[in-house]
Amino acid sequence: MTNWNNTHPLILGAARQGIALARWLSRHGANVTLSDSRGAEDLTSARESLADANVTWAVGGHPLELLNNADVLCLSGGIPLTLPIVQEAVKRGIPLSNDTQIFMEVAPCKTIGITGSAGKTTTTTLVGEMARKSKDEGGRMKDEESKDPSVIHPSSFKIHPSVFVGGNIGDPLINYVDDMTANDLAILEISSFQLEQMTISPNIAAILNITPNHLDRHGTMEAYTNAKAHILEFQTEKDTAILGRDDKGAWDLRNKVKGKLLTFSLHELDQGLNGAYLTDGLLNLRDGNAYLPLMLREKIKLPGAHNVANVLAAFAIGHEAGFKLDDMLEAVEEFRGVAHRLELVRELRGVRWYNGSIATAPERSMADIHAFDEPIVLMLGGRDKNLPWDEIAKLIHQRVDHVIAFGEAAGLIEEAVKNSKVEKSRVEFRRVKNLQAAVIAAAEVASAGDVVLFSPGGTSFDEFKDFAERGAAFTKWVSQLS
């Protein structure tokens, strides 16, 4: 839909995405109903933020009668499709949507969408930095007349006067779409929750990886993969897909690519594949017969091979979007990462403390462990997402000196670590009640030269509202250590 005047959208969830969408729809003539399971006293600030908007509130639950006048049901990110009101809407033939879908329907500019089980926020943020550095007054276009195969030309994207970065991170871009022009560029991180309902794809779509995550929401890996694949589903032959070569889940979707295919890898690419790759400590780019050395791996400031992969993905995306090489290189060399993603909090008495609160799946925590060669004190826990802990338990015995388990998942973690114990393992295991106790326990066992790695592997919802609040609490308590 592009004309919302006199329509009746029903939005479920009055958090960041739902509030932004309600405001925009109201501004465009819609009669919005915003429903949240929380009570009125918990929604005071949300209601105040929409006081001047045409919004009817339904609080304390999602009664089915709200569907009686609804033209479309819009779901905020945390709303499961198994909710009775969602299932009833599907039965009645009421279309499902969300803020990202509606943004994509009305956005006047080119779009880049990035998804993946891990690394999407880092990659999206870095691509945004590349884009901002690449702005110029006129932009460059691909030189279709040049036949020199040794020259890599920019794509048909322009270098954009205004760059907008958001989606699943930062502000929902629906907040800014009315100010966008055809020459701008929108770069979106898109989650599987958002993709589940989407029937539109970005011009450049990147799937970094697909590993077990959010199975508490999607139920099976097949359903989770199908949700991720929606980012490719509605592309055309004029669009570009970028898939991680080293990840089976992402690479197995290559048969769904309708336009150009690029990839990225920590190894040299097979003949016929185009994209960014690492060989002999050098990042490179190949596109057809053209080859371009990019930079030495050692110039990347972010720890870990998974972050090298994120940088390679960003180079592939930036190349296809036509960003200037010098600007991409400068952006990478200056990039220090994103909060809560292996963020160095402090060094105290020779111990470095890292905040990896974004790691809400065991696979993500495994990647964080691989980022370090130093002895590790690992803080693991939170709420379980119905994901296996067996593989990380094996890795713990190989790479970790101390495990501090906390929160609801502590018992599951302890069982997995004990069941996978090997003869020569020296892992010391300690179980505590909550995150603050885990910080204190980690400080007691860490010694000079160690890394304390806060990479929980579980969600924050047993103690905090989200991973950011959890990371901020960790940072505060670590900063108070003396």
Number of C-alpha atoms within 10 A of each C-alpha: 8 9 11 16 13 12 18 20 24 26 28 27 22 23 14 15 25 23 23 20 26 28 21 21 24 23 15 16 15 21 22 24 22 24 21 19 16 15 12 15 9 12 15 10 11 15 19 10 12 16 11 11 18 18 20 15 15 20 19 13 12 20 13 13 9 16 21 9 12 19 16 20 23 25 24 23 21 13 15 15 17 11 10 13 18 23 15 14 20 14 9 11 11 16 14 22 22 24 28 27 20 18 21 21 14 14 21 18 16 20 20 24 25 28 26 25 23 24 22 25 25 21 28 28 21 26 30 23 20 26 28 22 19 23 19 14 8 11 16 18 14 14 12 9 6 9 8 10 12 12 14 18 20 20 18 15 20 22 27 26 18 15 19 19 23 22 24 23 16 12 15 22 26 24 17 14 18 13 9 17 15 11 17 20 27 25 23 29 24 26 22 26 23 25 23 22 19 22 17 18 22 23 23 26 27 32 28 27 22 22 19 19 25 20 15 12 18 20 12 14 16 11 15 22 22 17 20 27 23 21 29 28 17 17 22 15 9 11 18 24 26 28 29 28 24 16 15 13 22 23 18 13 17 19 7 14 21 17 16 15 18 23 27 31 22 19 14 15 19 8 7 9 16 22 27 31 27 23 14 9 11 14 23 21 22 21 21 14 12 14 17 15 13 19 16 14 16 11 12 18 15 22 16 17 16 18 21 21 22 25 27 26 32 27 29 26 30 25 22 22 25 22 27 21 17 12 18 24 18 13 20 22 15 13 18 17 20 16 18 24 21 25 21 18 17 15 15 15 12 13 18 19 27 23 26 28 30 28 27 25 27 27 21 24 26 18 18 23 23 14 16 15 11 14 17 22 29 25 27 27 34 25 20 25 19 15 16 17 20 17 14 22 22 19 15 23 22 14 20 22 20 22 27 27 28 26 25 20 21 23 14 15 26 20 13 18 23 14 12 16 15 13 6 8 15 15 19 13 16 16 20 17 13 17 25 16 17 25 22 15 19 23 18 9 15 21 17 12 13 19 22 27 27 32 29 31 29 28 26 26 15 16 15 14 11 14 20 16 15 23 23 15 16 24 20 13 15 22 14 8 10 7
